[in-house]
Amino acid sequence: MLFPSGEAGAEKQKNPFRTGSGYFRALLQEGIMTCRVESSDCLKRILFGFTAGFLATLIFHQLSVWVLWIVGVAPFAPFLMAVTKPFGLPAVISLAVWGGIWGILFALIDRRFPAGAGYWVVAFLFGAIFPSLVALLVVLPLKGRPLGGGWHPPLLLTAFLINGAWGVGTGLILGVLSSRFSRGRDIPA
């Protein structure tokens, strides 16, 4: 169980603004523990999650980069086609593959997000926080760039907004896939 039973526990579960990593850690543990690989529902969630994250990267993430690039905030252009290592994929496709991997994680825990508008807030925050932190604190240093991208405000704002848009897009696409191809969940309101 995610929270203690009773009214106080139910209230905590509905609050998307609960602070601390404990909330998302509990979501992750609950999502992974309830997903059995032999279950066809779990396999669908994994496939739908990857597909939703992949498509959300190409649509929501990259269109957000484009808008921020046009207004002069984003320090890089959208739809970069530069070849990446080690597989020689264009950068935008490499990003989309990683978006798909993040989408799997998203799909494993999104059923625990609050209903209604709270779903979209948590979807945005999931995308804005977790992929951004990994990119800034792990990926950039592995590529020989400064930790946090040098903590430049335009880069931080861009990362937060484009990854938040990815989270909302992943939730939307996941909802459409889930409602169209399974008996499971409806699109969140």
C-alpha positions as CSV (number, residue, x, y, z in Angstrom):
1,M,0.0,0.0,0.0
2,L,1.3,3.4,-0.9
3,F,0.0,5.3,2.1
4,P,-1.7,4.3,5.4
5,S,-5.4,3.5,5.1
6,G,-8.0,6.0,6.3
7,E,-8.8,9.6,5.4
8,A,-5.4,11.0,6.1
9,G,-3.7,8.4,3.8
10,A,-6.2,9.0,1.1
11,E,-5.6,12.7,1.3
12,K,-1.8,12.2,1.0
13,Q,-2.3,10.0,-2.0
14,K,-4.3,12.7,-3.8
15,N,-1.8,15.4,-3.2
16,P,0.5,15.7,-6.2
17,F,2.6,18.4,-4.4
18,R,3.8,16.1,-1.6
19,T,7.4,16.9,-1.1
20,G,10.4,14.7,-0.9
21,S,11.6,11.7,-3.0
22,G,9.6,9.4,-0.8
23,Y,6.4,10.0,-2.9
24,F,8.0,9.0,-6.2
25,R,10.1,6.2,-4.7
26,A,6.8,4.7,-3.3
27,L,5.2,5.2,-6.7
28,L,8.1,3.4,-8.4
29,Q,8.2,0.5,-6.0
30,E,4.4,0.0,-6.2
31,G,4.4,0.2,-10.0
32,I,7.3,-2.3,-10.4
33,M,6.0,-4.7,-7.8
34,T,2.6,-4.9,-9.3
35,C,4.0,-5.5,-12.8
36,R,4.7,-9.2,-13.4
37,V,6.6,-9.7,-16.7
38,E,4.5,-12.8,-17.5
39,S,1.3,-10.6,-17.3
40,S,0.1,-9.5,-20.7
41,D,-1.1,-6.3,-19.1
42,C,2.4,-5.6,-17.9
43,L,3.9,-6.3,-21.3
44,K,1.3,-3.9,-22.9
45,R,2.2,-1.2,-20.3
46,I,5.9,-1.6,-21.2
47,L,5.2,-1.5,-24.9
48,F,2.8,1.4,-24.6
49,G,5.2,3.2,-22.3
50,F,8.1,3.0,-24.7
51,T,5.9,4.0,-27.7
52,A,4.4,6.9,-25.8
53,G,7.7,8.2,-24.5
54,F,9.3,7.8,-28.0
55,L,6.5,9.7,-29.7
56,A,6.2,12.3,-27.0
57,T,9.9,13.1,-27.6
58,L,9.4,13.6,-31.3
59,I,6.2,15.7,-30.8
60,F,5.9,17.4,-27.5
61,H,9.6,17.6,-26.5
62,Q,11.0,18.8,-29.8
63,L,8.1,21.2,-30.5
64,S,8.8,22.7,-27.1
65,V,12.5,23.1,-28.0
66,W,11.4,24.7,-31.3
67,V,9.2,27.3,-29.5
68,L,11.9,28.1,-26.9
69,W,14.5,28.3,-29.7
70,I,12.2,30.7,-31.7
71,V,11.8,33.0,-28.6
72,G,15.5,32.9,-27.9
73,V,15.5,30.9,-24.7
74,A,16.7,27.4,-25.8
75,P,20.5,27.2,-26.2
76,F,20.1,24.5,-28.9
77,A,17.9,24.0,-31.9
78,P,15.2,21.2,-32.3
79,F,15.4,18.1,-34.3
80,L,19.2,17.8,-34.3
81,M,20.4,15.3,-36.9
82,A,24.1,15.2,-35.8
83,V,25.2,11.5,-35.5
84,T,25.6,10.2,-31.9
85,K,28.0,7.6,-30.5
86,P,28.1,4.6,-30.3
87,F,25.3,3.6,-32.7
88,G,25.5,6.4,-35.2
89,L,21.8,7.5,-34.7
90,P,20.8,11.0,-35.4
91,A,20.6,12.9,-32.0
92,V,16.8,13.4,-32.2
93,I,16.3,9.6,-32.7
94,S,18.7,8.8,-29.8
95,L,16.7,11.2,-27.6
96,A,13.5,9.5,-28.7
97,V,14.9,6.1,-27.8
98,W,15.8,7.4,-24.3
99,G,12.4,9.1,-24.2
100,G,10.9,5.6,-24.8
101,I,13.0,4.1,-21.9
102,W,11.8,6.9,-19.6
103,G,8.3,6.2,-20.9
104,I,8.5,2.6,-19.7
105,L,9.2,3.9,-16.2
106,F,6.4,6.5,-16.5
107,A,4.0,3.7,-17.6
108,L,4.9,1.6,-14.6
109,I,3.9,4.3,-12.1
110,D,1.4,6.5,-13.8
111,R,-1.6,4.5,-12.5
112,R,-0.7,5.8,-9.1
113,F,-0.8,9.5,-10.2
114,P,-3.8,11.4,-8.8
115,A,-6.9,11.6,-11.0
116,G,-8.1,14.7,-12.9
117,A,-5.9,17.8,-13.2
118,G,-3.5,16.4,-10.6
119,Y,-2.5,13.7,-13.1
120,W,-1.2,16.3,-15.6
121,V,0.6,18.2,-12.8
122,V,2.4,15.1,-11.7
123,A,3.1,14.0,-15.3
124,F,4.6,17.4,-16.0
125,L,6.7,17.3,-12.7
126,F,7.8,13.7,-13.4
127,G,9.2,14.7,-16.8
128,A,10.5,18.1,-15.6
129,I,12.4,16.7,-12.6
130,F,13.7,13.2,-13.3
131,P,14.9,13.2,-16.9
132,S,16.3,16.7,-16.4
133,L,18.3,15.7,-13.3
134,V,19.7,12.7,-15.1
135,A,20.6,14.8,-18.1
136,L,22.2,17.6,-16.1
137,L,24.0,15.5,-13.4
138,V,24.9,12.3,-15.3
139,V,24.7,12.6,-19.1
140,L,26.4,16.0,-19.5
141,P,29.4,15.1,-17.3
142,L,29.7,11.7,-19.2
143,K,29.9,13.8,-22.4
144,G,32.7,15.9,-21.0
145,R,30.5,18.9,-20.3
146,P,30.2,20.8,-17.0
147,L,28.0,19.4,-14.2
148,G,24.5,20.8,-14.6
149,G,25.5,22.4,-17.9
150,G,27.3,25.1,-15.9
151,W,24.1,26.0,-14.2
152,H,23.1,28.5,-16.9
153,P,19.5,29.6,-16.4
154,P,18.4,29.3,-20.0
155,L,19.6,25.7,-20.2
156,L,18.0,24.8,-16.8
157,L,14.7,26.5,-17.9
158,T,14.8,24.7,-21.2
159,A,15.5,21.3,-19.7
160,F,12.6,21.8,-17.1
161,L,10.1,22.9,-19.7
162,I,10.8,20.6,-22.6
163,N,11.0,17.5,-20.3
164,G,7.8,18.6,-18.5
165,A,6.1,18.9,-21.9
166,W,7.5,15.4,-22.6
167,G,5.8,14.1,-19.4
168,V,2.4,15.6,-20.4
169,G,2.8,14.2,-23.9
170,T,3.7,10.8,-22.6
171,G,0.7,10.8,-20.4
172,L,-1.6,11.8,-23.2
173,I,-0.2,9.3,-25.7
174,L,-0.2,6.5,-23.1
175,G,-3.8,7.2,-22.3
176,V,-4.8,7.1,-25.9
177,L,-2.9,3.8,-26.5
178,S,-4.3,2.3,-23.3
179,S,-7.9,3.1,-24.0
180,R,-7.7,2.1,-27.7
181,F,-5.8,-1.2,-27.4
182,S,-6.7,-2.5,-24.0
183,R,-9.5,-2.9,-21.6
184,G,-7.6,-1.0,-19.0
185,R,-7.6,2.7,-18.3
186,D,-9.3,5.7,-19.8
187,I,-7.6,8.9,-20.8
188,P,-7.1,10.9,-17.6
189,A,-9.4,13.9,-17.3
